[in-house]
């Protein structure tokens, strides 16, 4: 389909925009995964291996990433973080 689109100026513009949108979506997904990875590392460093590490890391990263990192560093209990 892109081959057909790129035969006209309008088609080339549409194809270019599609590529740019795909890159932006990839960057956003990468940023979100980076936040989860950092949250997971912070949780593991502070609390060791916990059974719900991945789930908790994802939930905390989605809510307030920076604020939750600060809570971990300040010594929040796991119960507080899970609430």
N, C-alpha and C positions, 0 to 999 in steps of 0.2 A: 504494500500500500504506500509506503514512504517513497518508493521509486516513482510511482505515479504522481504523488503529491509534488515531488521535487522537480517536475517537468515545467512548472509554472512558478512565477515569482510569489504568488499567493500561497501556493503549495509549499514552497521552500520556507516561507515565513511560518506557516502552520507547523511544519515539521520541526523547525528551530524552536518554536515555543513549546512543543511537546517535549523535546529533549531537555529544555531548561526546566520545565515543570517537574520532570522525572528526577533531575539532579537535586532540585530543591527538596522534593519529598524524601529523597535518600539522605540528604543532610539532616533534615528534621528527625527522621527515624534514627539516624546515627547519634544525634545529640541526646535523644531520649534514652537510647540504650546506654550511652555513656553515663548519664545520670543514674541509671539503675545500677550499673557496674560500680560506680563510686559509692552509692548507698550500700550496696552489698559489702564492699570492702570495709566501709566504716563500721557497719554492724558487726561484721566478723571480727574486726580488730577489737571492738569494745566488748562484745558479748560471746565471742567464740562461735563454735558451730551450733547453731540453733535449728530446730526442725523446720521452721517456716521462713528460713532466711530469704529465699527467692521471692516468695509472696510478699513478705513484709518490705523488702527492699523496693519492689515495684510499687507497692501502695504508697510508701513514704516518698519515693521519688516523684510520683504523679501528683501528690498533694502540694507539698511545699518543700521542694528539694533543699534549698539553702537553710530554711528554718529547721528542718528535721536534722540536717547535719549538725547544726548548732546545738540542738537538743541532745544528740548523741554525745557530742564532745563535752557538754555540760554535765553528763552523767544521768540522763533520764533513764528510768527503769524500762525494761522490756514491756511491762504491763502498761506504762504510760504511752509508749510508742505504739503499742497494739490497739489502744483505745481510740 
